[in-house]
Each structure stands twice: as C-alpha cells, then as structure tokens.
C-alpha cells in the first residue's frame, strides 16, 4: 500500500511495520521493501512489474538516463553513417556534375579544330592554285616563245626558198 503525504507533514513512524520516507515535495512510504525490486537492472525489468510501488525513483531515473544515453549513442552512430554515405554520394555527384560540361567542351573543341583545319586546308589549296597558275603561265610564255621562234624559222624558210618542189602536201607532213 502506497501512501502519499504532502511535504509539510513530518515523517511519522508508527509502531507497526510501516516506515516513512521523505523524498520530494510529496512523501512516499511503503510498508516493506520487497526483495523482487532489488534485481531490477533495466527498463524491461520495470515493465515486468505489476506496479512501481516500492521502486526507488532514483533507480528509475538512472535506468531512464542509461537508456537515453544508449539511444543517443545509437542515433549519433546512425547520423555518422548517414553523413559518410552523403559524403560518398556528394563525391560521386561531383564527378557527375562535370560529365556534361566535359562533353560540351570536347564537342566544342572538336568543332573548332575541324573548322580551323578546313580553313587551313582551303588556304593551302588556294596557295597551291596560285603556285600552279604561275607555273602554267610560265609554261604558256615558254610555249608562245617556241611557237614564235618556229613561226619565224618557217617564214624565213618560205621567204628564202619559195621552193615548192620540196614541199609535201600538208597531210603527209604528219606521217
């Protein structure tokens, strides 16, 4: 049987087996301290009891604090694991963030390279055309000079000889 009295009451001891204990603003006393409460070592042991009569509140507070500390440690470990996972994910994501810009960079640089290569090729072709054009012009002038010299030789022969006996018809000169 549990009796609660206000703190203003002084501890009263009667001749019977009741003993009074003053703990906090309320005084709690129980008839006997049972031996079943001495083997309480966890909150699970408290749940097995039918009532909390006669259980020391300091013991309950101590058990609750132990369990709270245990849960806090578990939560901190889970939080650290989550932070490690997030850090790994953030490192992976950081690599993924650079994949698209790298592709864009490679595509742009290859496009620029191809354009510059085309321009270089075009300039080289123009330069080669100029070189070949100058070569063709030099050959044309040389051909013109040889034709003029041959025409002068032929005309000088015609003028000198006017000899038609040695002349063959035009179609036989070729064979």
C-alpha positions in Angstrom: 0.0 0.0 0.0 1.4 3.3 -1.1 0.6 6.5 0.8 1.5 10.0 -0.4 1.6 12.9 2.0 2.4 16.5 1.5 5.9 17.6 2.3 4.7 19.8 5.1 4.0 16.7 7.1 6.9 15.4 9.1 7.9 11.8 8.9 5.7 9.8 11.1 6.7 6.5 12.4 4.2 4.2 14.0 4.7 1.1 15.9 3.7 -1.0 13.0 5.9 -2.2 10.2 5.4 1.0 8.2 8.3 3.2 7.6 8.1 6.7 6.2 10.5 8.2 3.7 10.5 11.8 2.7 11.8 12.2 -0.9 10.5 15.3 -2.7 7.5 17.6 -2.3 5.5 14.5 -1.6 6.4 11.9 0.9 6.2 8.3 -0.1 6.4 5.4 2.2 5.8 1.8 1.6 5.1 -1.0 4.0 8.1 -3.1 3.0 10.9 -3.1 0.6 10.4 -6.2 -1.3 13.3 -8.3 -2.5 11.9 -8.5 -6.0 12.8 -4.9 -6.6 16.5 -5.4 -5.9 17.1 -7.4 -9.1 15.9 -4.5 -11.4 18.6 -3.7 -13.8 16.9 -2.4 -16.9 13.7 -0.8 -18.0 12.5 -4.1 -19.3 12.6 -5.4 -15.7 10.4 -2.5 -14.7 7.9 -3.4 -17.3 7.6 -6.9 -15.9 6.5 -5.5 -12.6 2.8 -5.1 -11.8 3.3 -1.7 -10.2 6.1 0.7 -9.4 5.3 0.7 -5.7 8.4 0.5 -3.6 10.7 1.1 -6.5 13.3 3.7 -5.8 12.7 6.8 -8.1 16.5 7.3 -8.3 16.8 3.8 -9.8 14.1 4.6 -12.3 15.8 7.9 -13.2 19.1 6.1 -13.5 17.7 3.4 -15.8 15.9 6.0 -18.0 19.1 8.0 -18.3 21.1 4.9 -19.2 18.6 4.0 -21.9 18.6 7.6 -23.1 22.4 7.7 -23.4 22.3 4.4 -25.2 19.7 5.6 -27.7 21.6 8.9 -28.2 24.8 6.9 -28.9 22.9 4.8 -31.5 21.4 7.9 -33.1 24.8 9.5 -33.3 26.3 6.4 -34.9 23.4 6.3 -37.4 23.9 10.0 -38.1 27.7 9.5 -38.7 26.9 6.6 -41.1 24.4 8.8 -42.9 27.0 11.6 -43.1 29.5 9.2 -44.5 27.0 8.0 -47.1 26.1 11.5 -48.0 29.8 12.4 -48.4 30.4 9.5 -50.7 27.3 10.4 -52.7 28.4 14.0 -52.9 31.8 12.9 -54.2 30.1 10.8 -56.8 27.7 13.6 -57.7 30.6 16.0 -58.1 32.0 13.8 -60.8 28.6 13.5 -62.4 28.4 17.3 -62.4 31.5 17.5 -64.7 30.5 14.9 -67.2 28.1 17.1 -69.3 30.4 20.1 -69.3 33.3 17.9 -70.4 31.2 16.5 -73.3 30.3 20.0 -74.3 33.9 21.1 -74.1 35.1 18.1 -76.2 32.4 18.8 -78.8 33.1 22.5 -79.0 36.9 21.9 -79.2 36.5 19.3 -81.9 34.2 21.6 -83.8 36.7 24.4 -83.6 39.5 22.1 -84.6 37.6 20.9 -87.7 36.7 24.5 -88.7 40.3 25.6 -88.3 41.6 22.5 -90.2 39.1 23.3 -93.0 40.3 26.9 -93.2 43.9 25.7 -93.2 43.2 23.2 -96.0 41.4 25.9 -98.0 44.3 28.3 -97.7 46.7 25.5 -98.7 44.5 24.8 -101.8 44.5 28.5 -102.7 48.3 28.7 -102.3 48.7 25.6 -104.4 46.4 27.0 -107.1 48.5 30.2 -107.2 51.7 28.2 -107.5 50.2 26.0 -110.3 48.8 29.1 -112.0 52.2 30.7 -112.0 53.7 27.5 -113.4 51.1 27.3 -116.1 51.8 30.9 -117.1 55.5 30.3 -117.3 54.8 27.3 -119.5 52.5 29.3 -121.7 55.1 32.0 -122.2 57.7 29.4 -123.0 55.3 27.8 -125.5 54.5 31.1 -127.0 58.2 31.9 -127.4 58.9 28.5 -129.0 55.9 28.9 -131.4 57.1 32.4 -132.3 60.6 31.1 -133.0 59.3 28.2 -135.1 57.0 30.6 -137.0 60.0 32.8 -137.7 62.0 29.9 -138.8 59.2 28.7 -141.1 58.6 32.1 -142.5 62.3 32.6 -143.1 62.4 29.3 -144.9 59.4 30.3 -147.1 60.9 33.6 -147.8 64.3 32.2 -148.6 63.4 29.3 -150.8 59.9 29.6 -152.1 60.7 26.2 -153.4 57.5 24.2 -153.8 59.2 21.2 -155.1 60.4 20.1 -151.7 57.1 20.7 -150.1 54.8 17.9 -149.4 51.1 18.1 -149.0 50.0 19.0 -145.6 48.6 15.6 -144.7 51.9 13.9 -145.5 53.9 16.1 -143.2 52.4 14.4 -140.3 53.5 10.9 -141.3 
